[in-house]
Amino acid sequence: QHIYPRGWGVHAIVLEGVLLFVILVYMGLELRLILRMGFVAYFKRFWGIYDWMNFLLFWLAAGSRFHALVLAGGLPFPPEGDIMVNYEPPAYYIVQWKNVLAVNAFITYNKMFKYIGHVPFMTHLVKVIFAALPDTFGFIFAIFFVFFGFSLSHYLAYGDEVLGFETLHDTFLTLYRQMLGDFPTVSAQEDSNRLLGPAFFVAWTAIATI
């Protein structure tokens, strides 16, 4: 009752149960397809792997949620008097449940490409998208190395002086913001290093524009 919005407790539990039942039915249909096609032939398909990854994340989220509820069930709420109650363990699994669902929502939404491929006027579009995937991933892989190289150079140049470059992770995000046109650190970069500041900024923005 403390997890769901007020008045939605029972309804939300019922809807979650319906969702898990639908997933079980869908898994049963995919198992029938595996038996008909054969294990190797089924998992040679992109959608065969994609579907089961989707199922796995659904059940991982459900398991994390159930474990959190079991842990929370043994804790008093609200705590009485000056008693300290550690709610961190169930809270941790609730956060992971939300994180897994967030990722799986994206995965589930993109399964629409599996079905719109059966619509006549969309078939050509889907074929073009999947034909371009190898080249697209190769391009993304190359861009990642360029991105990482610039992140490392900026981190070494400004890491101990400029806010936004304290760690490699922060540097990566700062450069990504610059790539989108947000330049909150340019003046600080120039003040920190009058040679590399403008040079790195021009080089990175030129590469990002290209």
C-alpha positions in Angstrom: 0.0 0.0 0.0 3.0 2.3 0.4 4.3 1.6 -3.1 1.3 2.3 -5.3 -0.5 5.6 -5.6 -3.4 5.9 -3.2 -6.4 4.0 -4.3 -4.5 2.0 -6.9 -3.1 -0.8 -4.8 -5.4 -3.7 -5.7 -6.0 -2.5 -9.3 -2.3 -2.2 -9.9 -1.6 -5.7 -8.5 -4.4 -7.2 -10.7 -3.0 -5.4 -13.8 0.5 -6.6 -13.1 -0.9 -10.2 -12.7 -2.6 -9.9 -16.1 0.6 -8.6 -17.7 2.7 -11.5 -16.3 0.0 -13.9 -17.6 0.1 -12.4 -21.1 3.9 -12.8 -21.0 3.6 -16.4 -20.1 1.1 -17.0 -23.0 3.5 -15.2 -25.4 6.4 -17.3 -24.1 4.3 -20.4 -24.8 3.7 -19.3 -28.4 7.4 -18.7 -28.9 8.2 -22.2 -27.4 5.8 -23.7 -30.0 7.7 -21.8 -32.7 11.0 -23.2 -31.4 9.6 -26.7 -31.5 8.4 -26.1 -35.1 11.5 -24.4 -36.4 14.2 -26.1 -34.3 16.4 -24.5 -31.6 19.3 -23.5 -33.8 17.1 -22.1 -36.6 15.0 -20.1 -34.2 17.9 -18.4 -32.4 19.7 -17.6 -35.7 16.9 -15.1 -36.2 17.4 -11.6 -34.7 13.9 -11.6 -33.3 14.3 -14.9 -31.6 17.1 -13.5 -29.4 15.4 -10.2 -29.0 12.1 -11.8 -27.8 13.8 -13.9 -25.1 15.9 -11.0 -23.9 12.6 -9.1 -23.6 11.1 -12.0 -21.6 14.1 -12.3 -19.4 14.0 -8.6 -18.4 10.3 -8.8 -17.6 10.9 -11.7 -15.2 14.0 -10.1 -13.8 12.0 -7.0 -13.0 9.2 -9.1 -11.5 11.7 -11.1 -9.4 13.3 -7.9 -8.1 9.9 -6.5 -7.2 8.8 -9.6 -5.4 12.1 -9.8 -3.5 11.6 -6.2 -2.4 8.1 -6.9 -1.2 9.3 -10.0 0.8 12.0 -7.9 2.4 9.7 -5.0 3.2 7.0 -7.4 4.6 9.2 -8.1 7.6 9.9 -4.5 8.4 7.6 -2.2 10.5 6.2 0.9 8.7 6.1 3.5 9.8 8.8 3.0 12.4 7.7 3.5 16.0 9.3 6.0 18.4 13.1 6.2 18.2 13.6 2.8 16.6 15.9 2.9 13.5 14.6 0.6 10.7 16.8 -0.1 7.7 14.7 0.2 4.6 17.7 0.3 2.2 17.5 -3.4 1.1 13.9 -3.4 -0.2 14.4 0.2 -1.6 17.5 -1.0 -3.5 15.5 -3.8 -5.2 12.6 -1.4 -6.0 15.1 0.9 -7.7 16.5 -2.0 -9.7 12.9 -3.0 -10.6 12.3 0.5 -12.0 15.7 0.5 -13.8 15.0 -2.8 -15.5 11.5 -1.8 -16.5 12.8 1.5 -18.0 15.3 -0.4 -20.2 12.7 -3.1 -21.1 10.1 -0.4 -22.0 12.5 0.8 -24.8 13.1 -2.8 -25.9 9.4 -3.7 -25.9 8.4 -0.5 -27.8 10.9 -1.3 -30.6 9.4 -4.7 -31.1 6.9 -2.9 -33.2 9.4 -3.3 -36.1 8.8 -7.1 -35.9 5.1 -6.6 -36.7 5.0 -3.6 -39.0 7.2 -5.7 -41.3 4.1 -7.7 -42.2 2.3 -4.5 -43.3 2.8 -4.3 -47.2 3.7 -0.7 -47.5 6.1 -0.9 -44.5 7.9 -4.1 -45.6 10.4 -2.2 -47.8 11.2 0.3 -45.0 11.9 -2.5 -42.5 14.1 -4.3 -45.0 16.1 -1.2 -45.6 16.6 -0.5 -41.9 17.8 -4.0 -41.2 20.1 -4.1 -44.3 21.7 -0.9 -43.0 22.3 -2.2 -39.4 25.8 -3.6 -40.0 27.1 -0.4 -41.5 25.3 1.7 -38.9 26.8 -0.3 -36.0 30.2 0.0 -37.6 29.9 3.7 -37.8 28.7 3.9 -34.2 31.7 1.8 -33.1 34.1 4.2 -34.9 32.4 7.2 -33.4 32.7 5.7 -29.9 36.5 5.4 -30.3 36.7 9.0 -31.4 34.5 10.1 -28.5 36.5 8.1 -26.0 39.8 9.6 -27.3 38.5 13.2 -27.0 37.1 12.3 -23.5 40.4 11.0 -22.4 42.3 14.0 -23.7 39.9 16.5 -22.1 40.0 14.6 -18.8 43.8 14.8 -18.7 43.9 18.4 -19.7 41.2 19.8 -17.4 40.4 17.0 -14.9 41.9 18.7 -11.8 40.8 22.3 -12.7 37.5 22.5 -14.6 34.1 21.5 -13.3 32.6 18.9 -15.6 35.8 17.1 -16.3 36.6 15.7 -12.8 36.1 12.1 -14.0 36.2 10.3 -17.3 32.4 9.7 -17.0 31.8 13.4 -16.3 34.0 14.4 -19.2 32.1 12.0 -21.5 28.8 13.7 -20.5 30.2 17.2 -20.8 31.5 16.5 -24.4 28.1 15.0 -25.3 26.4 18.2 -24.1 28.8 20.3 -26.2 28.0 18.1 -29.2 24.4 19.1 -28.7 25.2 22.8 -28.5 25.5 23.3 -24.8 28.8 25.0 -23.9 28.9 25.6 -20.2 32.6 25.0 -19.7 34.2 26.8 -22.7 35.4 29.9 -20.7 36.8 27.7 -17.9 38.6 25.6 -20.5 40.2 28.6 -22.0 41.2 30.0 -18.6 42.6 26.7 -17.6 44.7 26.2 -20.7 45.0 29.0 -23.2 46.7 26.7 -25.7 44.8 23.5 -25.5 41.5 25.1 -24.4 40.6 26.7 -27.8 42.4 24.0 -29.8 40.4 21.1 -28.1 37.2 23.0 -28.3 37.5 23.7 -32.0 38.7 20.2 -32.8 35.9 18.6 -30.9 33.1 20.8 -32.2 34.4 20.3 -35.8 34.5 16.6 -35.5 31.1 16.5 -33.8 29.6 18.7 -36.6 31.0 16.4 -39.2 
